[in-house]
Amino acid sequence: MRFDWLLRESGNIANLFWWHVGLSVIPVIAALILSLPLGWLAHKSGLFKSAILGVAGLLYTIPSLALFVLLPLVLHTKILDPLNVVVALTVYSLALLVRTVSDGLGAVPPDTLQAATAMGYRSFQRFFMVELPIAVPVIAAGLRVALVSNVSIVSVAALIGTPQLGLLFTQGLQLRFVTPLIAGIVLCLLLAVVLDGLVILLNRWLTPWRPRKV
C-alpha cells in the first residue's frame, strides 16, 4: 500500500469519487420519479400487473456493459458521454423500483383505504396523503437495494472510459499496482454504507408514526 501515491493522487481520486456519487444517485432519483406512476399502474392494473412487472424484471437482466455500448447508438451520444451511464442505471433502478412501489401500495390495508374514502379523500389525494406515506418503508427498502447496486454497477463503466472510481480498478490492473485497487474498493464500500444510511434516516423522517427499536 503506497500512501505517498494516495496523497499525490488525492485530487484525482476525489474527483472520481464525486463522479461516482452522481452516477449512482441521479439514476435512482430519476427512476423513483418514473416508478411511482408505473408502480401505481401495475398495482391497479390487475391482469396486466404480471406483464408490467415481467418486463421490468427482464430489463434488469440486460448485461450492463452491453447496455453501456448500445446506448450511444440509440441516444446518438459519444461513447464517453456520462449520459449513457445515467440512462442505463436509470433503466436498472426502474426495473427494481416498479415492483417495489407496486408491493408497497399493495401493503396498504383495505380498511385504511376505505376510511380515507369515507373521510372525503379523492383518488389523487388518497394516493399522496395516505397510500404513498404508508408505502414508504417498502419503497425505502427498494431504494437501498437500487443505490447499493448502482455503486457496484457504475464501476463497470470504467471499461468504456467514463470517469468514476472504476478507473482506479483498471489503472491498478494495467499497472499491476494494488494501491488504486484497494482505494477504489474502500471508497465504493464507504459510499454504499453512507448512501444506505441516508435512506434509512430518510425513511425514519418520513414515517414518524412507526415505532422505533430501542
C-alpha positions in Angstrom: 0.0 0.0 0.0 1.6 3.3 -1.2 0.3 6.2 0.9 2.5 8.6 -0.9 0.7 7.7 -4.1 -2.7 8.3 -2.4 -1.6 11.7 -1.2 -0.2 12.6 -4.7 -3.4 11.5 -6.4 -5.9 12.7 -3.8 -7.3 15.4 -6.0 -7.9 13.0 -8.9 -9.4 10.4 -6.5 -11.7 12.9 -5.0 -12.9 14.0 -8.5 -13.6 10.3 -9.4 -15.4 9.8 -6.1 -17.8 12.7 -6.8 -18.4 11.4 -10.3 -19.2 8.0 -8.8 -21.7 9.6 -6.3 -23.5 11.5 -9.1 -23.6 8.5 -11.4 -25.0 6.3 -8.6 -27.6 8.7 -7.1 -29.0 10.6 -10.1 -30.4 7.4 -11.9 -32.1 6.3 -8.7 -33.8 9.7 -8.3 -35.0 9.6 -11.9 -36.1 6.0 -11.6 -38.1 6.8 -8.4 -40.0 9.6 -10.1 -40.8 7.3 -13.1 -41.6 4.3 -10.9 -44.3 6.0 -8.9 -46.9 6.1 -11.8 -45.7 2.8 -13.3 -45.8 1.1 -9.9 -49.3 2.5 -9.3 -50.4 1.3 -12.7 -49.0 -2.2 -12.0 -50.8 -2.2 -8.6 -54.1 -1.1 -10.2 -54.0 -3.0 -13.5 -54.9 -6.4 -12.2 -54.5 -8.6 -15.3 -51.6 -6.5 -16.7 -49.6 -6.5 -13.4 -47.7 -9.6 -14.2 -46.8 -8.2 -17.7 -45.6 -4.9 -16.3 -43.5 -6.5 -13.6 -42.3 -9.1 -16.0 -41.0 -6.5 -18.5 -39.4 -4.6 -15.6 -37.6 -7.8 -14.5 -36.4 -8.5 -18.0 -34.8 -5.1 -18.2 -32.6 -5.9 -15.2 -31.2 -9.0 -17.0 -29.6 -6.9 -19.7 -25.8 -7.0 -19.3 -24.6 -3.6 -18.1 -21.5 -3.5 -20.4 -23.7 -4.3 -23.4 -26.1 -1.6 -22.5 -23.3 1.0 -22.0 -22.1 0.2 -25.5 -25.5 0.1 -27.1 -27.0 3.3 -25.7 -24.7 5.7 -27.7 -26.2 4.2 -30.9 -29.7 4.8 -29.5 -29.2 8.2 -27.9 -26.7 9.5 -30.6 -24.2 10.3 -27.9 -20.5 9.8 -27.7 -19.2 6.6 -26.1 -17.6 8.5 -23.2 -20.7 10.6 -22.5 -21.8 10.1 -18.9 -25.4 10.3 -20.0 -25.1 6.8 -21.3 -24.3 5.5 -17.8 -27.1 7.6 -16.3 -29.7 6.3 -18.7 -28.5 2.7 -18.3 -28.6 2.8 -14.5 -32.0 4.5 -14.6 -33.3 1.5 -16.5 -31.8 -0.9 -13.9 -33.1 1.2 -11.0 -36.5 1.5 -12.6 -36.7 -2.3 -13.1 -36.2 -2.7 -9.3 -38.4 0.2 -8.1 -41.5 -0.5 -10.2 -42.0 -3.8 -8.3 -41.1 -2.1 -5.0 -43.7 0.6 -5.5 -46.3 -1.9 -6.5 -45.6 -4.1 -3.5 -45.6 -1.0 -1.2 -49.0 0.2 -2.4 -50.3 -3.4 -2.2 -49.3 -3.5 1.5 -51.7 -0.6 2.4 -54.6 -2.2 4.5 -58.0 -2.1 2.7 -59.6 -0.7 5.9 -57.3 2.3 5.7 -58.3 3.0 2.1 -62.0 2.7 3.0 -61.5 5.1 5.9 -59.7 7.6 3.7 -62.5 7.4 1.1 -65.1 7.9 3.8 -63.3 11.0 5.0 -63.7 12.5 1.6 -60.3 11.9 0.1 -60.3 11.8 -3.7 -58.2 9.3 -5.6 -55.3 11.7 -6.2 -55.4 12.9 -2.5 -55.6 9.4 -1.2 -52.6 8.3 -3.1 -50.3 11.1 -2.0 -51.6 11.6 1.6 -52.5 8.0 2.6 -51.2 5.2 0.3 -47.8 6.6 -0.6 -46.8 7.5 3.0 -47.8 4.0 4.2 -45.8 2.5 1.4 -42.6 4.5 2.2 -40.9 1.7 4.3 -41.3 -0.8 1.4 -40.1 1.8 -1.2 -37.2 2.7 1.1 -36.1 -0.9 1.1 -36.1 -0.9 -2.7 -34.1 2.3 -2.8 -31.5 0.9 -0.6 -31.0 -2.1 -2.9 -31.0 0.2 -6.0 -28.4 2.6 -4.6 -26.0 -0.1 -3.4 -26.4 -2.0 -6.8 -25.6 1.2 -8.7 -22.5 1.9 -6.7 -21.3 -1.5 -7.9 -22.5 -1.4 -11.5 -21.1 2.1 -12.1 -17.6 0.7 -11.8 -18.2 -1.4 -15.0 -18.4 1.9 -16.9 -14.6 2.2 -16.4 -14.3 -0.2 -19.3 -15.7 2.5 -21.7 -13.7 5.3 -20.0 -16.4 7.0 -18.0 -14.9 8.9 -15.1 -15.6 7.3 -11.7 -13.9 5.1 -9.1 -13.8 2.1 -11.5 -11.0 3.8 -13.3 -8.9 3.0 -10.2 -9.5 -0.7 -10.8 -8.5 -0.6 -14.5 -5.4 1.5 -13.6 -4.4 -0.9 -10.9 -4.8 -3.9 -13.2 -2.9 -2.3 -16.0 0.0 -1.2 -13.8 -0.2 -4.3 -11.6 -0.4 -1.8 -8.7 -2.5 -2.8 -5.7 -2.9 0.7 -4.1 -5.5 2.1 -6.5 -7.4 -1.2 -6.3 -7.6 -1.0 -2.5 -8.5 2.7 -2.6 -11.3 2.1 -5.1 -12.8 -0.8 -3.1 -12.7 1.1 0.2 -14.3 4.2 -1.3 -17.0 2.1 -3.0 -17.8 0.4 0.2 -17.8 3.6 2.1 -20.1 5.2 -0.4 -22.5 2.3 -0.3 -22.7 2.4 3.5 -23.2 6.2 3.6 -26.0 6.1 0.9 -27.7 3.2 2.7 -27.6 5.1 6.0 -29.0 8.2 4.4 -32.0 6.2 3.0 -32.6 4.7 6.5 -32.6 8.2 8.1 -34.9 9.5 5.3 -37.3 6.6 5.9 -37.4 7.3 9.6 -38.0 11.0 9.0 -40.9 10.3 6.6 -42.5 7.7 8.9 -42.6 9.4 12.4 -45.6 7.3 13.4 -43.7 4.0 13.2 -42.4 2.5 16.5 -38.6 2.8 16.9 -36.4 0.0 18.1 -34.8 0.7 21.4 
